Amino acid sequence: MAKKPQPDDALFLESLMDTNLYSMGAYFTDQHPDLVDDVIERSVAIEQQGLRGYADENGMPLESVFETLLTGLAVRYYKAVAS
C-alpha cells in the first residue's frame, strides 16, 4: 500500500521539475513523442555497452552516442518525475 503524500513530498517533487534534465526530457517528449521509446531503448543499450563500444558497433561518432545517452536519460528522468 502506498503511503499518503506528505506536503514536503510535493515541494520535493516540484524541485525535481526545476532542472535542465527535466526540461530537456519534457522538450524531447513533446517534440518527438514517436521517438521516445526508441531513444530510451538506445540509451539503455549504451549504458550496457559503454559509449565507445556502442559507437564502434553502430558506426557512430562518440559525440552522437553521448547525446543519445543524455537524451534517453533526460526522457526517463522526465517520465519518472512527471508520472
WOFEN-V882137 format. One record per pair of residues at least 12 apart in sequence whose ideal C-beta (glycine too) atoms are under 7 Angstrom apart, sorted by sequence separation. I is the first residue (numbers start at 0). J is the second residue. If there is no record, write none. Layout:
BEGIN
I&J, I&J
END
This chain:
BEGIN
50&64, 50&65, 50&68, 45&64, 45&67, 45&68, 42&67, 41&67, 42&68, 38&67, 42&71, 41&71, 42&72, 38&70, 39&71, 38&71, 39&74, 38&74, 39&75, 35&74, 27&70, 27&73, 28&74, 27&74, 24&73, 28&77, 23&73, 24&74, 24&76, 25&77, 20&73, 24&77, 21&76, 20&76, 21&77, 21&80, 16&80, 15&80, 12&80
END
